Amino acid sequence: MSSSDQENRQRNREIAENEAKREAVSNVRVSTWAIALTVLAGVIVFGIAWAWLNR
């Protein structure tokens, strides 16, 4: 195998690793927003239910 092929394979591995890291960070960011919005919606529903029951 030529050194050019070896270098291309190494470069492709590094690109794949970087893309995997970038995708993982993006997934964490999306999950964090989803959890935050769910908690916010839960607090709002709880507040409405609490006010309705204590009127």
C-alpha positions in Angstrom: 0.0 0.0 0.0 1.4 3.4 -0.9 2.0 6.1 1.7 -0.6 8.3 0.0 -3.3 5.7 0.6 -2.2 5.4 4.2 -2.3 9.1 4.7 -5.7 9.3 3.1 -7.0 6.6 5.4 -5.6 8.3 8.5 -7.1 11.7 7.4 -10.5 10.0 6.8 -10.3 8.5 10.3 -9.6 11.8 11.8 -12.4 13.5 9.9 -14.8 10.7 11.1 -13.7 11.1 14.7 -14.2 14.9 14.6 -17.6 14.5 13.0 -18.6 12.0 15.7 -17.5 14.4 18.4 -19.4 17.3 16.8 -22.6 15.1 16.5 -22.4 14.0 20.1 -22.1 17.7 21.3 -25.1 18.6 19.1 -27.1 15.7 20.6 -26.3 16.8 24.1 -27.3 20.4 23.3 -30.7 19.3 21.8 -31.3 17.0 24.7 -30.6 19.8 27.2 -33.1 22.1 25.5 -35.7 19.3 25.3 -35.4 18.6 29.0 -35.5 22.3 29.9 -38.7 22.8 27.8 -40.3 19.7 29.4 -39.5 21.0 32.9 -40.9 24.4 32.1 -44.1 22.9 30.7 -44.5 20.8 33.8 -44.1 23.8 36.1 -46.7 25.7 34.1 -49.2 22.8 34.2 -48.5 22.3 37.9 -49.1 26.0 38.6 -52.3 26.0 36.7 -53.5 22.8 38.5 -52.5 24.2 41.9 -54.3 27.5 41.3 -57.4 25.6 40.1 -57.5 23.4 43.1 -56.9 26.2 45.6 -59.5 28.7 44.3 
